[in-house]
């Protein structure tokens, strides 16, 4: 599917530029609020993202926009289907970044 790096490789390996570019493209969302939070995440963590974190982020991107926003804003917790450690780690990273972007989301 073009995301073969998610299926292979050690979870602790850092993403290369090509993989990071593909992941950024995959993370584009329909809700501006999600896009803002995801952009903040990439601004903070792009240089250090691992394959495992990319897998976790990819799993979150499978959610509908409103479900993802509810998770990012801590309105709800992940359901059993996205209970993987990698997904929870990335969700924590995304949530930590939202505090600095709260003024952007309020507007």
DABELRA-V97331 format. One record per backbone hydrogen bond with DSSP energy under -0.5 kcal/mol. CO is the residue of the C=O (numbers start at 1). NH is the residue of the N-H. E is the energy in kcal/mol with one decimal. If there is no record, write none. Layout:
CO&NH&E, CO&NH&E
This chain:
3&6&-2.0, 3&7&-0.5, 4&7&-1.1, 4&8&-1.4, 10&13&-2.0, 11&52&-2.7, 13&51&-2.5, 16&20&-2.6, 17&21&-2.4, 18&22&-2.2, 19&23&-2.4, 20&24&-2.6, 21&25&-2.1, 22&26&-2.2, 23&27&-1.5, 25&28&-1.3, 30&32&-0.5, 31&35&-2.1, 32&36&-2.6, 33&37&-2.0, 34&38&-2.7, 35&39&-2.5, 36&40&-2.1, 37&41&-1.9, 38&42&-2.4, 39&43&-2.7, 40&44&-1.9, 41&45&-2.6, 42&46&-2.2, 45&48&-1.6, 45&49&-0.8, 46&49&-0.7, 49&15&-2.6, 50&54&-2.3, 51&55&-2.2, 52&56&-2.0, 53&57&-2.7, 54&58&-2.6, 55&59&-2.1, 56&60&-1.7, 57&61&-1.8, 58&62&-0.5, 59&62&-1.0, 60&63&-1.6, 64&68&-2.6, 65&69&-2.5, 66&70&-2.1, 67&71&-1.8, 68&72&-2.8, 69&73&-2.4, 70&75&-2.6, 70&76&-1.2, 71&74&-1.4, 79&82&-1.8, 80&83&-1.3, 84&88&-2.3, 85&89&-2.4, 86&90&-2.1, 87&91&-2.4, 88&92&-2.2, 89&93&-1.9, 90&94&-2.8, 91&95&-2.7, 92&96&-2.2, 93&97&-1.3, 94&98&-0.8, 95&98&-0.7, 95&99&-0.6, 96&99&-0.6, 97&100&-0.6, 97&101&-0.7, 99&102&-0.7, 101&104&-0.6, 101&105&-1.6, 102&106&-1.7, 103&107&-0.8
